[in-house]
Amino acid sequence: MVAKLPERARAFLQEVHFAVLGTINKDGSPQLTTMWYLLEGDSIVMNTRAGRTKERNMRRDPRISVCVADGYDYVTITGRVEMIDDSQIAQHDIFRLAIRYDGIESAKQQMEGHFSQETRVSLRLKPERIIEHW
């Protein structure tokens, strides 16, 4: 069941913060990674290079959590990830993320320098559970 983001959480997530993505390793232990993200509707959009531990974990078990914090304020979203292997979508998403975090000129350089050479995977997290702490 998809949960709707409360307005305060939505406003907070639209600010530029980093997310910490939690996936589940084969042995059941948590695997955490700092990630770029953007909010699209009620979904969190992220992107990763294929072959990384988090990508393998999500293919095996799509249950993930994302925590976005600023000091003691945070929003945690838990749900199942949708993984998009379409290279055009993945390249478009990493470009949008690079613009959000580093600006247009740096994003163009990153695309030319390495992102366009990589196999990328886009991630969509639709909230099933939302925790806010203010």
Phi and psi restraints in degrees (value plus and minus 20) as a CYANA .aco file:
   2 VAL   PHI    -102.7   -62.7
   2 VAL   PSI     111.5   151.5
   3 ALA   PHI    -116.8   -76.8
   3 ALA   PSI     128.5   168.5
   4 LYS   PHI    -113.7   -73.7
   4 LYS   PSI     114.8   154.8
   5 LEU   PHI     -90.4   -50.4
   5 LEU   PSI     110.2   150.2
   6 PRO   PHI     -84.5   -44.5
   6 PRO   PSI     133.6   173.6
   7 GLU   PHI     -78.6   -38.6
   7 GLU   PSI     -60.1   -20.1
   8 ARG   PHI     -85.7   -45.7
   8 ARG   PSI     -60.4   -20.4
   9 ALA   PHI     -84.6   -44.6
   9 ALA   PSI     -61.6   -21.6
  10 ARG   PHI     -80.3   -40.3
  10 ARG   PSI     -67.0   -27.0
  11 ALA   PHI     -81.3   -41.3
  11 ALA   PSI     -63.0   -23.0
  12 PHE   PHI     -82.4   -42.4
  12 PHE   PSI     -64.8   -24.8
  13 LEU   PHI     -89.4   -49.4
  13 LEU   PSI     -43.3    -3.3
  14 GLN   PHI     -96.0   -56.0
  14 GLN   PSI     -39.0     1.0
  15 GLU   PHI     -90.5   -50.5
  15 GLU   PSI     140.9   180.9
  16 VAL   PHI    -107.2   -67.2
  16 VAL   PSI      88.5   128.5
  17 HIS   PHI    -153.6  -113.6
  17 HIS   PSI     151.5   191.5
  18 PHE   PHI    -118.3   -78.3
  18 PHE   PSI     131.0   171.0
  19 ALA   PHI    -125.4   -85.4
  19 ALA   PSI     130.8   170.8
  20 VAL   PHI    -130.5   -90.5
  20 VAL   PSI      96.6   136.6
  21 LEU   PHI    -111.9   -71.9
  21 LEU   PSI     108.7   148.7
  22 GLY   PHI    -130.4   -90.4
  22 GLY   PSI     103.6   143.6
  23 THR   PHI    -139.9   -99.9
  23 THR   PSI     154.9   194.9
  24 ILE   PHI    -132.4   -92.4
  24 ILE   PSI      98.8   138.8
  25 ASN   PHI     -88.9   -48.9
  25 ASN   PSI     144.8   184.8
  26 LYS   PHI     -73.5   -33.5
  26 LYS   PSI     -57.0   -17.0
  27 ASP   PHI    -104.1   -64.1
  27 ASP   PSI     -15.4    24.6
  28 GLY   PHI      70.2   110.2
  28 GLY   PSI     -27.0    13.0
  29 SER   PHI     -97.4   -57.4
  29 SER   PSI     136.8   176.8
  30 PRO   PHI     -98.1   -58.1
  30 PRO   PSI     128.7   168.7
  31 GLN   PHI    -144.4  -104.4
  31 GLN   PSI     103.7   143.7
  32 LEU   PHI    -137.2   -97.2
  32 LEU   PSI     119.4   159.4
  33 THR   PHI    -162.6  -122.6
  33 THR   PSI     113.8   153.8
  34 THR   PHI     -94.4   -54.4
  34 THR   PSI     114.2   154.2
  35 MET   PHI    -156.1  -116.1
  35 MET   PSI     130.6   170.6
  36 TRP   PHI     -96.6   -56.6
  36 TRP   PSI     129.7   169.7
  37 TYR   PHI    -171.5  -131.5
  37 TYR   PSI     144.8   184.8
  38 LEU   PHI    -164.8  -124.8
  38 LEU   PSI     134.7   174.7
  39 LEU   PHI    -116.3   -76.3
  39 LEU   PSI     108.4   148.4
  40 GLU   PHI    -150.0  -110.0
  40 GLU   PSI      84.0   124.0
  41 GLY   PHI      46.3    86.3
  41 GLY   PSI    -143.2  -103.2
  42 ASP   PHI    -122.6   -82.6
  42 ASP   PSI     -14.5    25.5
  43 SER   PHI    -118.6   -78.6
  43 SER   PSI     127.8   167.8
  44 ILE   PHI    -117.0   -77.0
  44 ILE   PSI     106.4   146.4
  45 VAL   PHI    -124.5   -84.5
  45 VAL   PSI     109.2   149.2
  46 MET   PHI    -156.5  -116.5
  46 MET   PSI     157.1   197.1
  47 ASN   PHI    -174.9  -134.9
  47 ASN   PSI     125.0   165.0
  48 THR   PHI    -164.9  -124.9
  48 THR   PSI     140.8   180.8
  49 ARG   PHI     -97.5   -57.5
  49 ARG   PSI     117.3   157.3
  50 ALA   PHI     -82.1   -42.1
  50 ALA   PSI     124.5   164.5
  51 GLY   PHI      78.1   118.1
  51 GLY   PSI     -30.6     9.4
  52 ARG   PHI     -94.2   -54.2
  52 ARG   PSI     139.6   179.6
  53 THR   PHI     -75.6   -35.6
  53 THR   PSI     -65.7   -25.7
  54 LYS   PHI     -80.2   -40.2
  54 LYS   PSI     -58.5   -18.5
  55 GLU   PHI     -85.4   -45.4
  55 GLU   PSI     -64.9   -24.9
  56 ARG   PHI     -83.0   -43.0
  56 ARG   PSI     -60.7   -20.7
  57 ASN   PHI     -81.0   -41.0
  57 ASN   PSI     -64.9   -24.9
  58 MET   PHI     -88.6   -48.6
  58 MET   PSI     -51.0   -11.0
  59 ARG   PHI     -89.3   -49.3
  59 ARG   PSI     -54.4   -14.4
  60 ARG   PHI     -97.7   -57.7
  60 ARG   PSI     -59.9   -19.9
  61 ASP   PHI    -164.4  -124.4
  61 ASP   PSI      87.4   127.4
  62 PRO   PHI     -96.8   -56.8
  62 PRO   PSI     -18.5    21.5
  63 ARG   PHI     -96.1   -56.1
  63 ARG   PSI     103.8   143.8
  64 ILE   PHI    -159.5  -119.5
  64 ILE   PSI     145.5   185.5
  65 SER   PHI    -153.1  -113.1
  65 SER   PSI     130.0   170.0
  66 VAL   PHI    -149.4  -109.4
  66 VAL   PSI     112.3   152.3
  67 CYS   PHI    -140.0  -100.0
  67 CYS   PSI     106.2   146.2
  68 VAL   PHI    -135.9   -95.9
  68 VAL   PSI     102.2   142.2
  69 ALA   PHI    -148.7  -108.7
  69 ALA   PSI     134.1   174.1
  70 ASP   PHI    -163.0  -123.0
  70 ASP   PSI      80.8   120.8
  71 GLY   PHI      43.7    83.7
  71 GLY   PSI    -148.0  -108.0
  72 TYR   PHI    -111.1   -71.1
  72 TYR   PSI     -23.7    16.3
  73 ASP   PHI    -105.2   -65.2
  73 ASP   PSI     115.4   155.4
  74 TYR   PHI    -177.8  -137.8
  74 TYR   PSI     140.4   180.4
  75 VAL   PHI    -148.2  -108.2
  75 VAL   PSI     108.3   148.3
  76 THR   PHI    -135.9   -95.9
  76 THR   PSI     110.8   150.8
  77 ILE   PHI    -142.3  -102.3
  77 ILE   PSI     110.2   150.2
  78 THR   PHI    -141.6  -101.6
  78 THR   PSI     122.4   162.4
  79 GLY   PHI     157.9   197.9
  79 GLY   PSI    -180.6  -140.6
  80 ARG   PHI    -130.8   -90.8
  80 ARG   PSI     116.2   156.2
  81 VAL   PHI    -106.4   -66.4
  81 VAL   PSI     123.0   163.0
  82 GLU   PHI    -122.1   -82.1
  82 GLU   PSI     106.5   146.5
  83 MET   PHI    -124.9   -84.9
  83 MET   PSI     108.8   148.8
  84 ILE   PHI    -134.2   -94.2
  84 ILE   PSI      94.8   134.8
  85 ASP   PHI    -113.3   -73.3
  85 ASP   PSI     -22.3    17.7
  86 ASP   PHI     -82.6   -42.6
  86 ASP   PSI      98.8   138.8
  87 SER   PHI     -84.7   -44.7
  87 SER   PSI     -54.5   -14.5
  88 GLN   PHI     -85.5   -45.5
  88 GLN   PSI     -64.2   -24.2
  89 ILE   PHI     -84.9   -44.9
  89 ILE   PSI     -66.1   -26.1
  90 ALA   PHI     -82.2   -42.2
  90 ALA   PSI     -62.8   -22.8
  91 GLN   PHI     -87.5   -47.5
  91 GLN   PSI     -59.4   -19.4
  92 HIS   PHI     -82.8   -42.8
  92 HIS   PSI     -63.2   -23.2
  93 ASP   PHI     -86.2   -46.2
  93 ASP   PSI     -63.1   -23.1
  94 ILE   PHI     -86.6   -46.6
  94 ILE   PSI     -52.3   -12.3
  95 PHE   PHI     -85.7   -45.7
  95 PHE   PSI     -65.4   -25.4
  96 ARG   PHI     -81.0   -41.0
  96 ARG   PSI     -60.9   -20.9
  97 LEU   PHI     -85.8   -45.8
  97 LEU   PSI     -62.5   -22.5
  98 ALA   PHI     -83.5   -43.5
  98 ALA   PSI     -58.7   -18.7
  99 ILE   PHI     -82.3   -42.3
  99 ILE   PSI     -66.5   -26.5
 100 ARG   PHI     -78.1   -38.1
 100 ARG   PSI     -62.1   -22.1
 101 TYR   PHI    -113.9   -73.9
 101 TYR   PSI     -49.9    -9.9
 102 ASP   PHI    -144.4  -104.4
 102 ASP   PSI     -25.5    14.5
 103 GLY   PHI      70.5   110.5
 103 GLY   PSI     141.7   181.7
 104 ILE   PHI     -83.6   -43.6
 104 ILE   PSI     -64.6   -24.6
 105 GLU   PHI     -85.4   -45.4
 105 GLU   PSI     -65.1   -25.1
 106 SER   PHI     -85.2   -45.2
 106 SER   PSI     -58.4   -18.4
 107 ALA   PHI     -81.0   -41.0
 107 ALA   PSI     -62.9   -22.9
 108 LYS   PHI     -81.1   -41.1
 108 LYS   PSI     -63.4   -23.4
 109 GLN   PHI     -84.2   -44.2
 109 GLN   PSI     -61.4   -21.4
 110 GLN   PHI     -85.5   -45.5
 110 GLN   PSI     -57.5   -17.5
 111 MET   PHI     -84.3   -44.3
 111 MET   PSI     -67.1   -27.1
 112 GLU   PHI     -88.7   -48.7
 112 GLU   PSI     -57.8   -17.8
 113 GLY   PHI     -93.5   -53.5
 113 GLY   PSI     -64.2   -24.2
 114 HIS   PHI    -169.2  -129.2
 114 HIS   PSI     -55.5   -15.5
 115 PHE   PHI     -77.8   -37.8
 115 PHE   PSI     -61.4   -21.4
 116 SER   PHI     -88.6   -48.6
 116 SER   PSI     -37.5     2.5
 117 GLN   PHI    -109.0   -69.0
 117 GLN   PSI     -29.6    10.4
 118 GLU   PHI    -120.5   -80.5
 118 GLU   PSI     133.7   173.7
 119 THR   PHI    -105.3   -65.3
 119 THR   PSI      97.5   137.5
 120 ARG   PHI    -131.4   -91.4
 120 ARG   PSI     135.4   175.4
 121 VAL   PHI    -149.2  -109.2
 121 VAL   PSI     109.6   149.6
 122 SER   PHI    -112.3   -72.3
 122 SER   PSI     127.5   167.5
 123 LEU   PHI    -143.6  -103.6
 123 LEU   PSI     117.3   157.3
 124 ARG   PHI    -147.4  -107.4
 124 ARG   PSI     101.3   141.3
 125 LEU   PHI    -130.2   -90.2
 125 LEU   PSI      95.8   135.8
 126 LYS   PHI    -117.2   -77.2
 126 LYS   PSI     103.4   143.4
 127 PRO   PHI     -83.3   -43.3
 127 PRO   PSI     110.6   150.6
 128 GLU   PHI    -124.4   -84.4
 128 GLU   PSI     -51.4   -11.4
 129 ARG   PHI    -160.8  -120.8
 129 ARG   PSI     116.8   156.8
 130 ILE   PHI    -148.6  -108.6
 130 ILE   PSI     110.1   150.1
 131 ILE   PHI    -140.3  -100.3
 131 ILE   PSI     108.1   148.1
 132 GLU   PHI    -134.9   -94.9
 132 GLU   PSI     123.2   163.2
 133 HIS   PHI    -157.3  -117.3
 133 HIS   PSI      98.9   138.9
